[in-house]
Amino acid sequence: MPSLYFENDTRYYRLTIEKDLLDYWVVVCTYGGKKNNLGNMKKYPFIRLCEALKKVNSITDKRYKRKYKPKNH
């Protein structure tokens, strides 16, 4: 699936939705600094796709509130 990519002056944030081996929908959040090698990843598993999309919407809203801009990546 395609990913969403956000960044501000110093940080980036990427969201993807994937299916895992147990047939769960997993929202994968990868984030970190653009000018250093610091970063992390979080995974949120969901049984239903609609639940995963709600999480993506929630995270996207939070990124906009924190002044991140969407980027084509």
C-alpha positions in Angstrom: 0.0 0.0 0.0 1.1 3.6 -0.5 2.5 5.5 2.4 1.9 9.0 3.7 4.9 11.1 4.3 5.0 14.3 6.4 7.9 16.6 7.4 8.7 19.8 9.0 12.0 21.7 9.1 13.8 19.1 11.2 11.6 15.9 11.5 9.9 13.4 9.2 7.0 11.0 9.8 5.8 8.2 7.5 2.6 6.1 7.8 1.9 2.9 6.0 -0.8 0.3 6.3 0.2 -3.4 5.8 -1.2 -6.8 6.3 0.9 -9.1 8.6 1.2 -12.9 8.6 -1.7 -13.3 10.9 -4.0 -11.3 8.6 -4.1 -8.2 10.8 -4.0 -4.7 9.4 -1.0 -2.9 10.8 -0.4 0.8 10.8 3.4 1.4 10.8 4.7 4.8 11.9 8.3 5.6 11.2 9.6 8.9 12.4 12.9 10.7 13.2 15.2 13.6 12.6 16.2 14.7 9.1 19.6 15.9 10.1 20.6 13.0 12.3 20.2 9.2 12.4 17.8 9.2 15.4 14.4 7.7 14.8 11.9 5.1 15.8 9.1 2.9 14.6 5.7 2.0 16.1 3.2 -0.6 14.9 -0.5 -0.6 15.7 -2.3 -3.9 14.8 -6.0 -3.9 13.9 -8.5 -6.6 12.9 -10.5 -4.4 10.6 -9.3 -2.1 8.0 -11.8 0.6 9.1 -10.1 0.7 12.5 -6.7 1.1 10.9 -7.9 3.9 8.8 -9.3 5.7 11.8 -5.9 5.5 13.4 -4.3 6.9 10.3 -6.8 9.8 10.3 -6.0 10.4 14.0 -2.3 10.5 13.4 -2.6 12.6 10.3 -4.7 15.2 12.3 -2.0 15.3 14.9 0.8 15.8 12.3 -1.1 18.8 10.9 -1.6 20.3 14.3 2.2 20.0 14.9 2.9 21.9 11.6 4.0 19.0 9.5 3.5 19.3 5.8 2.6 16.4 3.5 5.3 15.5 0.9 5.3 13.2 -2.1 7.9 10.6 -1.3 
